[in-house]
């Protein structure tokens, strides 16, 4: 037996209204279409379901036996539709974002706040994790999008550059006037004690290319895993550091001396990453636009 939900719905509407014509208007559908559905249904169950006259429509014995079964089946289908629809709505109303800690701390609080104003029905769940965890969460579908400095392409991910930041030198308050000062060449770093990120950090790898001559071994210096720790170490007077300009506000808040590095000016791209082949939520595009706007004044 190959009974369709449309056949059962038409059957039940006729039962309720006791009229093929009124059932056709209610569905809505042409009267001939309703008659065809009932005819096909009768063929499937092997019995006539209605006695029809010019004035009335009445259920046959077979129709009366079918009615409660049809009501149960259609009711279960409607319940299923409601459950699926509710689950899909819940998915659409949630945006999971994974981002590196300093991006999360400096850019995203403002972005999440403004996004909440323009998209009040979408809840943003932010995971502040290291760049390797950003990659894993996106690949394993624990995050809809990721934000980080993915210097090299990553298998299974689509990279989209969002904004570009400058590299800048930060210095302890005791050595330079606090605040954003004139740009300085890379040569101004010569002889200064530095605190750095680990050598395998992609940002630090870019920095090392400009600190010494090609082939030079990275200097021995204190190395911290997080940019926030670098900033705190510089404030405490442990040395100078090189960080991307997205941390500008945090450095100024710590009363550090800041100078954009030139000769050459070195840029670093912040990427939005998503899982290759996945359909990106519309809310993700709006969130990415908010990140770009927030980053514009920090690009340097």
C-alpha positions in Angstrom: 0.0 0.0 0.0 1.4 3.4 -1.1 -0.8 6.0 0.7 0.4 9.6 0.7 -0.2 12.3 3.3 -2.0 14.4 0.7 -4.5 11.7 0.1 -5.2 11.3 3.8 -5.5 15.1 4.3 -8.0 15.3 1.5 -9.9 12.4 2.9 -10.1 14.0 6.4 -11.1 17.4 5.1 -14.0 15.7 3.2 -15.0 13.9 6.4 -14.9 17.2 8.4 -16.8 19.3 5.9 -19.0 16.6 4.3 -18.4 18.1 0.9 -15.8 17.6 -1.8 -16.2 21.2 -3.0 -15.7 22.8 0.4 -12.8 20.5 1.1 -11.2 21.6 -2.2 -11.5 25.3 -1.1 -10.1 24.5 2.3 -7.0 22.7 1.2 -6.9 24.7 -1.3 -7.1 22.6 -4.4 -9.2 22.1 -7.5 -12.3 19.8 -7.0 -11.1 17.5 -9.7 -7.7 17.2 -7.9 -9.5 16.3 -4.6 -11.6 13.7 -6.4 -8.5 12.2 -8.0 -6.7 12.0 -4.6 -9.7 10.1 -3.1 -10.0 7.9 -6.1 -6.3 7.0 -5.7 -6.7 6.4 -2.0 -9.7 4.1 -2.6 -7.6 2.2 -5.1 -4.8 1.7 -2.5 -7.2 0.5 0.3 -9.3 -1.5 -2.1 -12.7 -0.1 -1.0 -15.0 2.8 -1.6 -14.7 5.4 1.1 -17.7 7.8 0.5 -21.3 7.4 -0.6 -22.0 10.5 -2.7 -25.3 12.0 -3.8 -26.2 15.3 -5.3 -26.9 16.7 -1.8 -24.7 14.8 0.6 -21.4 13.0 1.2 -21.4 10.1 3.7 -18.7 7.7 4.9 -19.0 4.1 4.0 -18.1 1.4 6.5 -14.6 1.3 5.1 -14.4 5.1 5.4 -15.4 5.0 9.0 -12.7 2.4 9.8 -10.1 4.5 8.0 -11.0 7.8 9.6 -9.4 7.3 13.1 -6.3 5.7 11.5 -5.9 8.6 9.1 -6.3 11.1 12.0 -3.6 9.3 13.9 -1.2 9.2 11.0 -1.7 12.9 10.0 -1.4 13.9 13.6 1.9 12.1 14.0 3.2 13.7 10.7 2.3 17.2 12.0 4.0 16.5 15.3 7.1 15.4 13.4 7.0 18.5 11.2 6.8 20.6 14.4 9.8 18.9 16.0 11.9 19.1 12.9 10.9 22.7 12.3 11.7 23.6 15.8 15.1 21.9 15.7 16.0 23.7 12.5 14.8 27.1 13.9 17.0 26.5 17.0 20.0 25.8 14.8 19.4 29.0 12.8 19.0 31.0 16.0 22.5 30.0 17.2 25.9 31.0 15.9 29.0 29.2 17.2 32.2 31.1 16.8 35.7 29.9 17.7 38.4 32.6 17.8 41.9 32.9 19.2 42.1 34.4 22.7 43.4 37.9 21.8 40.9 38.3 19.0 38.2 37.2 21.3 39.3 39.7 24.0 40.0 42.7 21.8 37.7 42.6 18.7 34.8 40.4 19.5 33.2 41.8 22.7 32.1 44.9 20.7 31.1 42.9 17.7 29.0 40.5 19.7 27.2 43.4 21.4 26.4 45.2 18.1 25.4 41.9 16.4 23.0 41.2 19.3 21.3 44.6 18.6 20.8 43.9 14.8 20.1 40.1 15.2 18.2 39.8 18.6 17.0 36.3 17.8 20.5 34.9 17.1 22.5 33.7 20.1 26.3 33.9 19.7 28.4 31.3 21.5 32.0 32.3 21.5 34.9 29.8 22.3 38.2 31.6 22.9 40.8 28.9 22.1 44.2 28.6 20.4 44.5 28.6 16.7 44.8 24.8 16.5 41.6 24.4 18.5 39.9 26.9 16.2 40.8 24.7 13.3 39.6 21.5 15.1 36.3 23.0 16.3 35.4 24.1 12.7 36.4 20.8 11.1 34.4 18.8 13.7 31.4 21.1 13.3 31.5 22.4 16.8 31.8 25.9 15.4 30.1 27.4 12.4 33.0 29.8 11.7 36.5 30.4 13.1 38.6 33.5 13.3 42.4 33.4 13.5 45.7 34.1 11.7 45.9 31.1 9.4 49.1 31.9 7.6 49.0 28.7 5.6 46.0 26.9 4.1 44.5 24.2 6.2 43.1 21.0 4.8 39.3 20.9 4.9 38.9 24.6 5.6 37.9 27.5 3.4 39.9 30.7 4.3 38.4 34.1 3.7 40.6 37.2 4.5 38.6 39.6 6.6 41.0 42.4 7.5 44.6 43.2 7.7 46.7 44.4 10.7 50.1 45.9 11.0 52.9 44.6 13.2 53.9 47.1 16.0 56.4 47.4 18.7 55.3 47.8 22.3 57.6 49.1 25.0 57.5 49.4 28.8 56.1 52.7 30.1 59.4 53.5 31.8 61.4 53.5 28.5 59.1 55.5 26.2 56.2 57.9 26.6 53.0 55.9 26.8 50.5 56.0 23.9 50.8 55.6 20.1 53.9 57.4 18.9 55.6 57.8 15.6 56.4 54.7 13.4 59.8 53.1 13.9 61.9 51.0 11.6 62.7 47.4 12.4 66.3 48.4 12.9 65.1 50.3 16.1 64.7 46.8 17.7 68.4 46.0 17.5 69.8 45.4 20.9 66.5 45.6 22.7 65.5 42.8 25.1 62.5 41.1 23.6 59.8 38.8 24.9 58.1 36.7 22.2 55.6 34.1 21.2 56.8 30.5 20.7 58.8 29.9 17.6 56.1 27.6 16.1 53.4 30.3 16.4 52.5 31.5 12.9 52.6 35.2 13.9 56.0 34.7 15.5 57.3 32.9 12.4 56.4 36.0 10.4 58.1 38.3 12.9 61.3 36.2 13.0 61.7 36.8 9.2 62.2 40.5 9.8 64.2 40.4 13.1 67.4 39.1 11.7 69.3 38.2 8.5 68.1 35.1 6.5 69.5 31.9 8.2 69.9 33.5 11.6 68.7 31.3 14.5 65.9 32.8 16.6 67.3 34.6 19.6 66.9 33.1 23.0 64.3 35.1 24.8 61.3 34.6 27.1 58.5 33.1 25.1 54.8 33.3 26.1 51.9 31.4 24.6 49.4 34.2 24.6 49.6 37.8 23.3 47.9 38.9 26.5 50.7 37.5 28.5 53.3 39.3 26.3 51.5 42.6 27.0 51.6 42.0 30.7 55.3 41.1 30.6 56.1 44.3 28.7 54.1 46.3 31.2 56.1 44.7 34.1 59.3 45.8 32.4 60.6 42.4 31.2 61.3 43.7 27.7 59.8 44.9 24.4 57.5 42.9 22.1 56.1 42.8 18.6 52.4 42.2 18.3 49.7 42.8 15.7 47.8 46.1 15.8 44.5 44.4 16.7 45.9 44.5 20.3 46.3 48.3 20.1 43.5 49.2 22.6 44.8 46.6 25.1 48.3 48.0 24.9 47.1 51.6 25.3 45.0 50.4 28.3 48.2 49.1 29.9 49.9 52.5 29.3 52.5 51.0 26.9 54.5 52.9 24.3 53.3 51.8 20.9 55.0 52.3 17.5 54.0 50.9 14.1 56.9 49.1 12.5 58.1 50.3 9.1 60.9 49.6 6.6 59.1 47.4 5.8 55.5 47.7 7.0 54.5 44.1 7.7 50.9 43.1 7.5 49.0 40.2 8.9 45.7 38.9 7.6 42.9 37.8 9.9 40.9 35.0 8.3 37.4 33.7 8.7 37.5 29.9 8.2 34.6 27.5 7.6 34.4 23.8 6.9 34.8 23.1 3.2 31.5 22.0 1.7 29.4 23.3 4.6 26.6 25.8 4.0 27.5 28.9 5.9 24.7 30.5 7.9 23.4 33.9 6.8 24.1 35.1 10.3 27.8 34.3 9.9 28.1 36.7 7.0 26.6 39.5 9.1 28.9 38.7 12.0 32.0 38.7 9.7 30.9 42.2 8.4 30.8 43.3 12.0 34.3 42.1 12.6 35.6 44.0 9.5 34.0 47.2 10.8 35.4 46.8 14.3 38.9 46.0 12.9 39.0 49.0 10.5 40.3 51.5 13.0 42.9 49.0 14.3 44.4 48.1 10.9 47.2 50.6 11.1 
